Amino acid sequence: MPLFTYHCADCGAESELLSLSASSTPLCPSCGGKKMEKLASAFSPQRAAAAASAAPRCESCPSAGGACPYQS
């Protein structure tokens, strides 16, 4: 089951909850409210792994004494 983060519009609590489906909206565990809003996820293991493997190797990093051309 996926783990989603929700914000309760009634009491302001944020909760991480397991959900049977992405379309179901749970009740707030703090107040029992029904106005739960799903928050955007900040981490995706599949995307993070793909981005890490796709990044070019930079030989002129600041730690090597140069300026990295991939950072502004």
N, CA, C and O atoms as a Tripos MOL2 file, in Angstrom:
@<TRIPOS>MOLECULE
protein
  288   287    72     0     0
PROTEIN
NO_CHARGES

@<TRIPOS>ATOM
      1 N           0.8460   -1.1880    0.0000 N.3       1 MET1
      2 CA          0.0000    0.0000    0.0000 C.3       1 MET1
      3 C           0.8860    1.2450    0.0000 C.2       1 MET1
      4 O           1.8970    1.2940    0.7000 O.2       1 MET1
      5 N           0.5050    2.2330   -0.7770 N.am      2 PRO2
      6 CA          1.3010    3.4670   -0.8160 C.3       2 PRO2
      7 C           1.0710    4.3330    0.4200 C.2       2 PRO2
      8 O           0.0130    4.2920    1.0490 O.2       2 PRO2
      9 N           2.0830    5.1070    0.7410 N.am      3 LEU3
     10 CA          2.0400    6.0320    1.8700 C.3       3 LEU3
     11 C           1.8640    7.4370    1.3120 C.2       3 LEU3
     12 O           2.6500    7.8820    0.4760 O.2       3 LEU3
     13 N           0.8300    8.1350    1.7770 N.am      4 PHE4
     14 CA          0.5500    9.4980    1.3280 C.3       4 PHE4
     15 C           0.5680   10.4440    2.5140 C.2       4 PHE4
     16 O           0.2560   10.0430    3.6350 O.2       4 PHE4
     17 N           0.9360   11.7140    2.2740 N.am      5 THR5
     18 CA          0.8870   12.7410    3.2990 C.3       5 THR5
     19 C          -0.3470   13.5910    3.0490 C.2       5 THR5
     20 O          -0.5870   14.0460    1.9300 O.2       5 THR5
     21 N          -1.1300   13.8000    4.1070 N.am      6 TYR6
     22 CA         -2.3730   14.5700    4.0210 C.3       6 TYR6
     23 C          -2.3310   15.7300    5.0000 C.2       6 TYR6
     24 O          -1.6820   15.6640    6.0450 O.2       6 TYR6
     25 N          -3.0450   16.8060    4.6370 N.am      7 HIS7
     26 CA         -3.2380   17.9790    5.5000 C.3       7 HIS7
     27 C          -4.7310   18.0870    5.7820 C.2       7 HIS7
     28 O          -5.5450   18.0450    4.8600 O.2       7 HIS7
     29 N          -5.0910   18.2260    7.0610 N.am      8 CYS8
     30 CA         -6.4930   18.3610    7.4400 C.3       8 CYS8
     31 C          -6.8720   19.8420    7.4440 C.2       8 CYS8
     32 O          -6.2730   20.6380    8.1680 O.2       8 CYS8
     33 N          -7.8630   20.2080    6.6380 N.am      9 ALA9
     34 CA         -8.3260   21.5920    6.5670 C.3       9 ALA9
     35 C          -9.1070   21.9760    7.8230 C.2       9 ALA9
     36 O          -9.2390   23.1630    8.1210 O.2       9 ALA9
     37 N          -9.6280   20.9930    8.5650 N.am     10 ASP10
     38 CA        -10.3970   21.2910    9.7770 C.3      10 ASP10
     39 C          -9.4980   21.6670   10.9570 C.2      10 ASP10
     40 O          -9.7420   22.6710   11.6260 O.2      10 ASP10
     41 N          -8.4490   20.8560   11.2180 N.am     11 CYS11
     42 CA         -7.6180   21.1060   12.4060 C.3      11 CYS11
     43 C          -6.1790   21.5020   12.0750 C.2      11 CYS11
     44 O          -5.4400   21.9050   12.9730 O.2      11 CYS11
     45 N          -5.7630   21.3950   10.8050 N.am     12 GLY12
     46 CA         -4.4160   21.8000   10.4030 C.3      12 GLY12
     47 C          -3.3490   20.7300   10.5940 C.2      12 GLY12
     48 O          -2.1740   20.9910   10.3330 O.2      12 GLY12
     49 N          -3.7220   19.5360   11.0400 N.am     13 ALA13
     50 CA         -2.7430   18.4770   11.2710 C.3      13 ALA13
     51 C          -2.2720   17.8810    9.9510 C.2      13 ALA13
     52 O          -3.0340   17.8060    8.9870 O.2      13 ALA13
     53 N          -0.9990   17.4550    9.9130 N.am     14 GLU14
     54 CA         -0.4640   16.7270    8.7790 C.3      14 GLU14
     55 C          -0.2110   15.2990    9.2190 C.2      14 GLU14
     56 O           0.3240   15.0600   10.3010 O.2      14 GLU14
     57 N          -0.5980   14.3460    8.3710 N.am     15 SER15
     58 CA         -0.4760   12.9360    8.7140 C.3      15 SER15
     59 C           0.0060   12.1400    7.5170 C.2      15 SER15
     60 O          -0.3970   12.4040    6.3850 O.2      15 SER15
     61 N           0.8790   11.1540    7.7690 N.am     16 GLU16
     62 CA          1.2750   10.2030    6.7450 C.3      16 GLU16
     63 C           0.4290    8.9610    6.9520 C.2      16 GLU16
     64 O           0.4600    8.3510    8.0210 O.2      16 GLU16
     65 N          -0.3280    8.5880    5.9250 N.am     17 LEU17
     66 CA         -1.2730    7.4940    6.0550 C.3      17 LEU17
     67 C          -1.1340    6.5120    4.9030 C.2      17 LEU17
     68 O          -0.8730    6.9040    3.7660 O.2      17 LEU17
     69 N          -1.3110    5.2340    5.2090 N.am     18 LEU18
     70 CA         -1.3730    4.2100    4.1740 C.3      18 LEU18
     71 C          -2.7440    4.2870    3.5280 C.2      18 LEU18
     72 O          -3.7470    4.4720    4.2170 O.2      18 LEU18
     73 N          -2.7960    4.1470    2.2190 N.am     19 SER19
     74 CA         -4.0570    4.2480    1.5170 C.3      19 SER19
     75 C          -4.2230    3.0740    0.5670 C.2      19 SER19
     76 O          -3.2750    2.6750   -0.1100 O.2      19 SER19
     77 N          -5.4210    2.5240    0.5190 N.am     20 LEU20
     78 CA         -5.6970    1.4150   -0.3950 C.3      20 LEU20
     79 C          -5.6460    1.8600   -1.8420 C.2      20 LEU20
     80 O          -5.2270    1.0980   -2.7130 O.2      20 LEU20
     81 N          -6.0680    3.0900   -2.1070 N.am     21 SER21
     82 CA         -6.0110    3.6220   -3.4700 C.3      21 SER21
     83 C          -5.7400    5.1170   -3.4120 C.2      21 SER21
     84 O          -5.9980    5.7700   -2.4010 O.2      21 SER21
     85 N          -5.2180    5.6480   -4.5060 N.am     22 ALA22
     86 CA         -4.8920    7.0750   -4.5630 C.3      22 ALA22
     87 C          -6.1440    7.9410   -4.5770 C.2      22 ALA22
     88 O          -6.0760    9.1260   -4.2500 O.2      22 ALA22
     89 N          -7.2900    7.3650   -4.9510 N.am     23 SER23
     90 CA         -8.5140    8.1520   -5.0470 C.3      23 SER23
     91 C          -9.2980    8.2040   -3.7300 C.2      23 SER23
     92 O         -10.1760    9.0540   -3.5800 O.2      23 SER23
     93 N          -9.0040    7.3200   -2.7780 N.am     24 SER24
     94 CA         -9.7380    7.3380   -1.5110 C.3      24 SER24
     95 C          -9.1890    8.4170   -0.5890 C.2      24 SER24
     96 O          -7.9800    8.6410   -0.5440 O.2      24 SER24
     97 N         -10.0720    9.0850    0.1480 N.am     25 THR25
     98 CA         -9.6770   10.1230    1.0900 C.3      25 THR25
     99 C          -9.9690    9.6440    2.5040 C.2      25 THR25
    100 O         -11.1240    9.3770    2.8350 O.2      25 THR25
    101 N          -8.9420    9.5300    3.3470 N.am     26 PRO26
    102 CA         -9.1370    9.0380    4.7100 C.3      26 PRO26
    103 C          -9.6870   10.1100    5.6420 C.2      26 PRO26
    104 O          -9.7530   11.2860    5.2830 O.2      26 PRO26
    105 N         -10.0720    9.7000    6.8220 N.am     27 LEU27
    106 CA        -10.4810   10.6330    7.8760 C.3      27 LEU27
    107 C          -9.2330   11.0670    8.6350 C.2      27 LEU27
    108 O          -8.2620   10.3160    8.7320 O.2      27 LEU27
    109 N          -9.2650   12.2790    9.1680 N.am     28 CYS28
    110 CA         -8.1450   12.8020    9.9330 C.3      28 CYS28
    111 C          -8.0010   12.0110   11.2360 C.2      28 CYS28
    112 O          -8.9720   11.8810   11.9810 O.2      28 CYS28
    113 N          -6.8080   11.4790   11.5240 N.am     29 PRO29
    114 CA         -6.6140   10.7400   12.7660 C.3      29 PRO29
    115 C          -6.6340   11.6390   14.0070 C.2      29 PRO29
    116 O          -6.8260   11.1470   15.1190 O.2      29 PRO29
    117 N          -6.4370   12.9520   13.8300 N.am     30 SER30
    118 CA         -6.4320   13.8720   14.9720 C.3      30 SER30
    119 C          -7.8260   14.3140   15.3900 C.2      30 SER30
    120 O          -8.1550   14.3180   16.5760 O.2      30 SER30
    121 N          -8.6540   14.6910   14.3940 N.am     31 CYS31
    122 CA         -9.9720   15.2440   14.7310 C.3      31 CYS31
    123 C         -11.1480   14.4820   14.1230 C.2      31 CYS31
    124 O         -12.3010   14.7500   14.4570 O.2      31 CYS31
    125 N         -10.8570   13.5230   13.2230 N.am     32 GLY32
    126 CA        -11.9290   12.7850   12.5610 C.3      32 GLY32
    127 C         -12.5380   13.5260   11.3850 C.2      32 GLY32
    128 O         -13.5380   13.0800   10.8230 O.2      32 GLY32
    129 N         -11.9450   14.6580   11.0050 N.am     33 GLY33
    130 CA        -12.4610   15.4730    9.9140 C.3      33 GLY33
    131 C         -12.3650   14.7890    8.5610 C.2      33 GLY33
    132 O         -11.5430   13.8950    8.3600 O.2      33 GLY33
    133 N         -13.2130   15.2190    7.6400 N.am     34 LYS34
    134 CA        -13.2640   14.6300    6.2970 C.3      34 LYS34
    135 C         -12.5710   15.4940    5.2460 C.2      34 LYS34
    136 O         -12.4820   15.0930    4.0850 O.2      34 LYS34
    137 N         -12.0820   16.6710    5.6300 N.am     35 LYS35
    138 CA        -11.4760   17.5990    4.6680 C.3      35 LYS35
    139 C          -9.9590   17.3910    4.6050 C.2      35 LYS35
    140 O          -9.1830   18.2750    4.9680 O.2      35 LYS35
    141 N          -9.5570   16.2100    4.1390 N.am     36 MET36
    142 CA         -8.1390   15.8790    4.0270 C.3      36 MET36
    143 C          -7.6600   16.1760    2.6080 C.2      36 MET36
    144 O          -8.2720   15.7330    1.6360 O.2      36 MET36
    145 N          -6.5650   16.9240    2.4940 N.am     37 GLU37
    146 CA         -5.9820   17.2730    1.1990 C.3      37 GLU37
    147 C          -4.6600   16.5410    1.0530 C.2      37 GLU37
    148 O          -3.8050   16.6190    1.9360 O.2      37 GLU37
    149 N          -4.4840   15.8260   -0.0610 N.am     38 LYS38
    150 CA         -3.2340   15.1170   -0.2910 C.3      38 LYS38
    151 C          -2.1510   16.1310   -0.6700 C.2      38 LYS38
    152 O          -2.3650   16.9800   -1.5350 O.2      38 LYS38
    153 N          -0.9990   16.0390   -0.0250 N.am     39 LEU39
    154 CA          0.1180   16.9290   -0.3090 C.3      39 LEU39
    155 C           1.0360   16.2970   -1.3480 C.2      39 LEU39
    156 O           1.1100   15.0730   -1.4610 O.2      39 LEU39
    157 N           1.7250   17.1270   -2.0930 N.am     40 ALA40
    158 CA          2.6650   16.6450   -3.0940 C.3      40 ALA40
    159 C           3.8540   15.9980   -2.4080 C.2      40 ALA40
    160 O           4.3310   16.4830   -1.3820 O.2      40 ALA40
    161 N           4.3200   14.9190   -2.9690 N.am     41 SER41
    162 CA          5.4630   14.2030   -2.4160 C.3      41 SER41
    163 C           6.7500   14.9090   -2.8200 C.2      41 SER41
    164 O           6.8790   15.3810   -3.9490 O.2      41 SER41
    165 N           7.6980   14.9770   -1.8960 N.am     42 ALA42
    166 CA          8.9730   15.6140   -2.1820 C.3      42 ALA42
    167 C          10.0360   14.6020   -2.5760 C.2      42 ALA42
    168 O          11.1230   14.9940   -3.0020 O.2      42 ALA42
    169 N           9.7530   13.3180   -2.4470 N.am     43 PHE43
    170 CA         10.7490   12.3020   -2.7110 C.3      43 PHE43
    171 C          10.1510   11.1890   -3.5460 C.2      43 PHE43
    172 O           9.0520   10.7110   -3.2660 O.2      43 PHE43
    173 N          10.8660   10.7860   -4.5560 N.am     44 SER44
    174 CA         10.4660    9.6600   -5.3780 C.3      44 SER44
    175 C          11.6990    8.8080   -5.6280 C.2      44 SER44
    176 O          12.5830    9.2200   -6.3790 O.2      44 SER44
    177 N          11.7820    7.6240   -5.0160 N.am     45 PRO45
    178 CA         12.9890    6.8080   -5.1630 C.3      45 PRO45
    179 C          13.3200    6.4760   -6.6110 C.2      45 PRO45
    180 O          14.4980    6.4090   -6.9600 O.2      45 PRO45
    181 N          12.3310    6.2670   -7.4600 N.am     46 GLN46
    182 CA         12.5880    5.9240   -8.8540 C.3      46 GLN46
    183 C          13.1960    7.1050   -9.5920 C.2      46 GLN46
    184 O          14.1440    6.9330  -10.3590 O.2      46 GLN46
    185 N          12.6740    8.2790   -9.3770 N.am     47 ARG47
    186 CA         13.2040    9.4690  -10.0570 C.3      47 ARG47
    187 C          14.5600    9.8560   -9.5010 C.2      47 ARG47
    188 O          15.4450   10.2520  -10.2590 O.2      47 ARG47
    189 N          14.7420    9.7500   -8.1970 N.am     48 ALA48
    190 CA         16.0180   10.1100   -7.5830 C.3      48 ALA48
    191 C          17.1320    9.2030   -8.0960 C.2      48 ALA48
    192 O          18.2310    9.6810   -8.3780 O.2      48 ALA48
    193 N          16.8710    7.9190   -8.2210 N.am     49 ALA49
    194 CA         17.8680    6.9780   -8.7210 C.3      49 ALA49
    195 C          18.1940    7.2650  -10.1800 C.2      49 ALA49
    196 O          19.3590    7.2050  -10.5730 O.2      49 ALA49
    197 N          17.1910    7.5740  -10.9840 N.am     50 ALA50
    198 CA         17.4140    7.8720  -12.4000 C.3      50 ALA50
    199 C          18.2160    9.1620  -12.5580 C.2      50 ALA50
    200 O          19.1070    9.2350  -13.4050 O.2      50 ALA50
    201 N          17.9130   10.1660  -11.7620 N.am     51 ALA51
    202 CA         18.6290   11.4410  -11.8520 C.3      51 ALA51
    203 C          20.0840   11.2810  -11.4260 C.2      51 ALA51
    204 O          20.9750   11.8820  -12.0270 O.2      51 ALA51
    205 N          20.3320   10.4800  -10.4000 N.am     52 ALA52
    206 CA         21.6890   10.2750   -9.9120 C.3      52 ALA52
    207 C          22.5360    9.5450  -10.9450 C.2      52 ALA52
    208 O          23.7100    9.8670  -11.1230 O.2      52 ALA52
    209 N          21.9550    8.5690  -11.6250 N.am     53 SER53
    210 CA         22.7250    7.8150  -12.6060 C.3      53 SER53
    211 C          22.9150    8.6050  -13.9020 C.2      53 SER53
    212 O          23.8560    8.3370  -14.6490 O.2      53 SER53
    213 N          22.0390    9.5720  -14.1820 N.am     54 ALA54
    214 CA         22.1200   10.3260  -15.4210 C.3      54 ALA54
    215 C          23.0100   11.5730  -15.3090 C.2      54 ALA54
    216 O          23.3470   12.1800  -16.3250 O.2      54 ALA54
    217 N          23.3880   11.9510  -14.1010 N.am     55 ALA55
    218 CA         24.1860   13.1590  -13.9100 C.3      55 ALA55
    219 C          25.5970   12.9620  -14.4600 C.2      55 ALA55
    220 O          26.2210   11.9330  -14.2020 O.2      55 ALA55
    221 N          26.1080   13.9400  -15.2190 N.am     56 PRO56
    222 CA         27.4610   13.8080  -15.7600 C.3      56 PRO56
    223 C          28.5120   13.9650  -14.6600 C.2      56 PRO56
    224 O          28.2970   14.6700  -13.6740 O.2      56 PRO56
    225 N          29.6230   13.3120  -14.8420 N.am     57 ARG57
    226 CA         30.7130   13.4140  -13.8860 C.3      57 ARG57
    227 C          31.4720   14.7030  -14.1870 C.2      57 ARG57
    228 O          31.8470   14.9710  -15.3280 O.2      57 ARG57
    229 N          31.6840   15.4770  -13.1590 N.am     58 CYS58
    230 CA         32.3300   16.7790  -13.3190 C.3      58 CYS58
    231 C          33.7190   16.7350  -12.6920 C.2      58 CYS58
    232 O          33.8490   16.5170  -11.4870 O.2      58 CYS58
    233 N          34.7440   16.9390  -13.4930 N.am     59 GLU59
    234 CA         36.1190   16.9110  -12.9940 C.3      59 GLU59
    235 C          36.5780   18.2740  -12.4710 C.2      59 GLU59
    236 O          37.6630   18.3860  -11.9000 O.2      59 GLU59
    237 N          35.7500   19.3160  -12.6660 N.am     60 SER60
    238 CA         36.1770   20.6500  -12.2310 C.3      60 SER60
    239 C          35.3320   21.1490  -11.0690 C.2      60 SER60
    240 O          35.0160   22.3360  -10.9970 O.2      60 SER60
    241 N          34.9580   20.2420  -10.1440 N.am     61 CYS61
    242 CA         34.1610   20.6270   -8.9780 C.3      61 CYS61
    243 C          34.9540   21.5530   -8.0650 C.2      61 CYS61
    244 O          36.1850   21.5160   -8.0620 O.2      61 CYS61
    245 N          34.2470   22.3960   -7.2770 N.am     62 PRO62
    246 CA         34.9430   23.2850   -6.3500 C.3      62 PRO62
    247 C          35.8950   22.5360   -5.4130 C.2      62 PRO62
    248 O          36.9300   23.0790   -5.0270 O.2      62 PRO62
    249 N          35.5570   21.2940   -5.0440 N.am     63 SER63
    250 CA         36.4460   20.5410   -4.1630 C.3      63 SER63
    251 C          37.7390   20.1530   -4.8770 C.2      63 SER63
    252 O          38.7380   19.8450   -4.2270 O.2      63 SER63
    253 N          37.7240   20.1660   -6.2040 N.am     64 ALA64
    254 CA         38.9230   19.8490   -6.9800 C.3      64 ALA64
    255 C          39.6600   21.1190   -7.3930 C.2      64 ALA64
    256 O          40.6610   21.0540   -8.1070 O.2      64 ALA64
    257 N          39.1630   22.2820   -6.9420 N.am     65 GLY65
    258 CA         39.8380   23.5320   -7.2220 C.3      65 GLY65
    259 C          39.2640   24.3250   -8.3720 C.2      65 GLY65
    260 O          39.7790   25.4020   -8.6720 O.2      65 GLY65
    261 N          38.2150   23.8450   -9.0370 N.am     66 GLY66
    262 CA         37.6290   24.5730  -10.1550 C.3      66 GLY66
    263 C          36.1700   24.8830   -9.9080 C.2      66 GLY66
    264 O          35.6170   24.5120   -8.8720 O.2      66 GLY66
    265 N          35.5440   25.5590  -10.8500 N.am     67 ALA67
    266 CA         34.1260   25.8790  -10.7500 C.3      67 ALA67
    267 C          33.3230   24.8970  -11.5800 C.2      67 ALA67
    268 O          33.6890   24.6120  -12.7200 O.2      67 ALA67
    269 N          32.2580   24.3850  -11.0430 N.am     68 CYS68
    270 CA         31.4290   23.3960  -11.7490 C.3      68 CYS68
    271 C          30.5780   24.1030  -12.8160 C.2      68 CYS68
    272 O          29.8430   25.0340  -12.4900 O.2      68 CYS68
    273 N          30.6650   23.6800  -14.0740 N.am     69 PRO69
    274 CA         29.8710   24.3060  -15.1350 C.3      69 PRO69
    275 C          28.3990   23.9310  -15.0910 C.2      69 PRO69
    276 O          27.5970   24.5440  -15.7960 O.2      69 PRO69
    277 N          28.0160   22.9420  -14.2860 N.am     70 TYR70
    278 CA         26.6150   22.5170  -14.2140 C.3      70 TYR70
    279 C          25.8320   23.2320  -13.1390 C.2      70 TYR70
    280 O          24.6200   23.0400  -13.0490 O.2      70 TYR70
    281 N          26.4650   24.0420  -12.3240 N.am     71 GLN71
    282 CA         25.7730   24.8090  -11.2930 C.3      71 GLN71
    283 C          25.8870   26.2830  -11.5860 C.2      71 GLN71
    284 O          26.9180   26.7600  -12.0590 O.2      71 GLN71
    285 N          24.8110   27.0040  -11.2980 N.am     72 SER72
    286 CA         24.8490   28.4650  -11.5600 C.3      72 SER72
    287 C          25.1350   29.2300  -10.3120 C.2      72 SER72
    288 O          25.2040   30.4590  -10.3430 O.2      72 SER72
@<TRIPOS>BOND
     1     1     2 1
     2     2     3 1
     3     3     4 2
     4     3     5 am
     5     5     6 1
     6     6     7 1
     7     7     8 2
     8     7     9 am
     9     9    10 1
    10    10    11 1
    11    11    12 2
    12    11    13 am
    13    13    14 1
    14    14    15 1
    15    15    16 2
    16    15    17 am
    17    17    18 1
    18    18    19 1
    19    19    20 2
    20    19    21 am
    21    21    22 1
    22    22    23 1
    23    23    24 2
    24    23    25 am
    25    25    26 1
    26    26    27 1
    27    27    28 2
    28    27    29 am
    29    29    30 1
    30    30    31 1
    31    31    32 2
    32    31    33 am
    33    33    34 1
    34    34    35 1
    35    35    36 2
    36    35    37 am
    37    37    38 1
    38    38    39 1
    39    39    40 2
    40    39    41 am
    41    41    42 1
    42    42    43 1
    43    43    44 2
    44    43    45 am
    45    45    46 1
    46    46    47 1
    47    47    48 2
    48    47    49 am
    49    49    50 1
    50    50    51 1
    51    51    52 2
    52    51    53 am
    53    53    54 1
    54    54    55 1
    55    55    56 2
    56    55    57 am
    57    57    58 1
    58    58    59 1
    59    59    60 2
    60    59    61 am
    61    61    62 1
    62    62    63 1
    63    63    64 2
    64    63    65 am
    65    65    66 1
    66    66    67 1
    67    67    68 2
    68    67    69 am
    69    69    70 1
    70    70    71 1
    71    71    72 2
    72    71    73 am
    73    73    74 1
    74    74    75 1
    75    75    76 2
    76    75    77 am
    77    77    78 1
    78    78    79 1
    79    79    80 2
    80    79    81 am
    81    81    82 1
    82    82    83 1
    83    83    84 2
    84    83    85 am
    85    85    86 1
    86    86    87 1
    87    87    88 2
    88    87    89 am
    89    89    90 1
    90    90    91 1
    91    91    92 2
    92    91    93 am
    93    93    94 1
    94    94    95 1
    95    95    96 2
    96    95    97 am
    97    97    98 1
    98    98    99 1
    99    99   100 2
   100    99   101 am
   101   101   102 1
   102   102   103 1
   103   103   104 2
   104   103   105 am
   105   105   106 1
   106   106   107 1
   107   107   108 2
   108   107   109 am
   109   109   110 1
   110   110   111 1
   111   111   112 2
   112   111   113 am
   113   113   114 1
   114   114   115 1
   115   115   116 2
   116   115   117 am
   117   117   118 1
   118   118   119 1
   119   119   120 2
   120   119   121 am
   121   121   122 1
   122   122   123 1
   123   123   124 2
   124   123   125 am
   125   125   126 1
   126   126   127 1
   127   127   128 2
   128   127   129 am
   129   129   130 1
   130   130   131 1
   131   131   132 2
   132   131   133 am
   133   133   134 1
   134   134   135 1
   135   135   136 2
   136   135   137 am
   137   137   138 1
   138   138   139 1
   139   139   140 2
   140   139   141 am
   141   141   142 1
   142   142   143 1
   143   143   144 2
   144   143   145 am
   145   145   146 1
   146   146   147 1
   147   147   148 2
   148   147   149 am
   149   149   150 1
   150   150   151 1
   151   151   152 2
   152   151   153 am
   153   153   154 1
   154   154   155 1
   155   155   156 2
   156   155   157 am
   157   157   158 1
   158   158   159 1
   159   159   160 2
   160   159   161 am
   161   161   162 1
   162   162   163 1
   163   163   164 2
   164   163   165 am
   165   165   166 1
   166   166   167 1
   167   167   168 2
   168   167   169 am
   169   169   170 1
   170   170   171 1
   171   171   172 2
   172   171   173 am
   173   173   174 1
   174   174   175 1
   175   175   176 2
   176   175   177 am
   177   177   178 1
   178   178   179 1
   179   179   180 2
   180   179   181 am
   181   181   182 1
   182   182   183 1
   183   183   184 2
   184   183   185 am
   185   185   186 1
   186   186   187 1
   187   187   188 2
   188   187   189 am
   189   189   190 1
   190   190   191 1
   191   191   192 2
   192   191   193 am
   193   193   194 1
   194   194   195 1
   195   195   196 2
   196   195   197 am
   197   197   198 1
   198   198   199 1
   199   199   200 2
   200   199   201 am
   201   201   202 1
   202   202   203 1
   203   203   204 2
   204   203   205 am
   205   205   206 1
   206   206   207 1
   207   207   208 2
   208   207   209 am
   209   209   210 1
   210   210   211 1
   211   211   212 2
   212   211   213 am
   213   213   214 1
   214   214   215 1
   215   215   216 2
   216   215   217 am
   217   217   218 1
   218   218   219 1
   219   219   220 2
   220   219   221 am
   221   221   222 1
   222   222   223 1
   223   223   224 2
   224   223   225 am
   225   225   226 1
   226   226   227 1
   227   227   228 2
   228   227   229 am
   229   229   230 1
   230   230   231 1
   231   231   232 2
   232   231   233 am
   233   233   234 1
   234   234   235 1
   235   235   236 2
   236   235   237 am
   237   237   238 1
   238   238   239 1
   239   239   240 2
   240   239   241 am
   241   241   242 1
   242   242   243 1
   243   243   244 2
   244   243   245 am
   245   245   246 1
   246   246   247 1
   247   247   248 2
   248   247   249 am
   249   249   250 1
   250   250   251 1
   251   251   252 2
   252   251   253 am
   253   253   254 1
   254   254   255 1
   255   255   256 2
   256   255   257 am
   257   257   258 1
   258   258   259 1
   259   259   260 2
   260   259   261 am
   261   261   262 1
   262   262   263 1
   263   263   264 2
   264   263   265 am
   265   265   266 1
   266   266   267 1
   267   267   268 2
   268   267   269 am
   269   269   270 1
   270   270   271 1
   271   271   272 2
   272   271   273 am
   273   273   274 1
   274   274   275 1
   275   275   276 2
   276   275   277 am
   277   277   278 1
   278   278   279 1
   279   279   280 2
   280   279   281 am
   281   281   282 1
   282   282   283 1
   283   283   284 2
   284   283   285 am
   285   285   286 1
   286   286   287 1
   287   287   288 2
@<TRIPOS>SUBSTRUCTURE
     1 MET1         2 RESIDUE 1 A MET
     2 PRO2         6 RESIDUE 1 A PRO
     3 LEU3        10 RESIDUE 1 A LEU
     4 PHE4        14 RESIDUE 1 A PHE
     5 THR5        18 RESIDUE 1 A THR
     6 TYR6        22 RESIDUE 1 A TYR
     7 HIS7        26 RESIDUE 1 A HIS
     8 CYS8        30 RESIDUE 1 A CYS
     9 ALA9        34 RESIDUE 1 A ALA
    10 ASP10       38 RESIDUE 1 A ASP
    11 CYS11       42 RESIDUE 1 A CYS
    12 GLY12       46 RESIDUE 1 A GLY
    13 ALA13       50 RESIDUE 1 A ALA
    14 GLU14       54 RESIDUE 1 A GLU
    15 SER15       58 RESIDUE 1 A SER
    16 GLU16       62 RESIDUE 1 A GLU
    17 LEU17       66 RESIDUE 1 A LEU
    18 LEU18       70 RESIDUE 1 A LEU
    19 SER19       74 RESIDUE 1 A SER
    20 LEU20       78 RESIDUE 1 A LEU
    21 SER21       82 RESIDUE 1 A SER
    22 ALA22       86 RESIDUE 1 A ALA
    23 SER23       90 RESIDUE 1 A SER
    24 SER24       94 RESIDUE 1 A SER
    25 THR25       98 RESIDUE 1 A THR
    26 PRO26      102 RESIDUE 1 A PRO
    27 LEU27      106 RESIDUE 1 A LEU
    28 CYS28      110 RESIDUE 1 A CYS
    29 PRO29      114 RESIDUE 1 A PRO
    30 SER30      118 RESIDUE 1 A SER
    31 CYS31      122 RESIDUE 1 A CYS
    32 GLY32      126 RESIDUE 1 A GLY
    33 GLY33      130 RESIDUE 1 A GLY
    34 LYS34      134 RESIDUE 1 A LYS
    35 LYS35      138 RESIDUE 1 A LYS
    36 MET36      142 RESIDUE 1 A MET
    37 GLU37      146 RESIDUE 1 A GLU
    38 LYS38      150 RESIDUE 1 A LYS
    39 LEU39      154 RESIDUE 1 A LEU
    40 ALA40      158 RESIDUE 1 A ALA
    41 SER41      162 RESIDUE 1 A SER
    42 ALA42      166 RESIDUE 1 A ALA
    43 PHE43      170 RESIDUE 1 A PHE
    44 SER44      174 RESIDUE 1 A SER
    45 PRO45      178 RESIDUE 1 A PRO
    46 GLN46      182 RESIDUE 1 A GLN
    47 ARG47      186 RESIDUE 1 A ARG
    48 ALA48      190 RESIDUE 1 A ALA
    49 ALA49      194 RESIDUE 1 A ALA
    50 ALA50      198 RESIDUE 1 A ALA
    51 ALA51      202 RESIDUE 1 A ALA
    52 ALA52      206 RESIDUE 1 A ALA
    53 SER53      210 RESIDUE 1 A SER
    54 ALA54      214 RESIDUE 1 A ALA
    55 ALA55      218 RESIDUE 1 A ALA
    56 PRO56      222 RESIDUE 1 A PRO
    57 ARG57      226 RESIDUE 1 A ARG
    58 CYS58      230 RESIDUE 1 A CYS
    59 GLU59      234 RESIDUE 1 A GLU
    60 SER60      238 RESIDUE 1 A SER
    61 CYS61      242 RESIDUE 1 A CYS
    62 PRO62      246 RESIDUE 1 A PRO
    63 SER63      250 RESIDUE 1 A SER
    64 ALA64      254 RESIDUE 1 A ALA
    65 GLY65      258 RESIDUE 1 A GLY
    66 GLY66      262 RESIDUE 1 A GLY
    67 ALA67      266 RESIDUE 1 A ALA
    68 CYS68      270 RESIDUE 1 A CYS
    69 PRO69      274 RESIDUE 1 A PRO
    70 TYR70      278 RESIDUE 1 A TYR
    71 GLN71      282 RESIDUE 1 A GLN
    72 SER72      286 RESIDUE 1 A SER
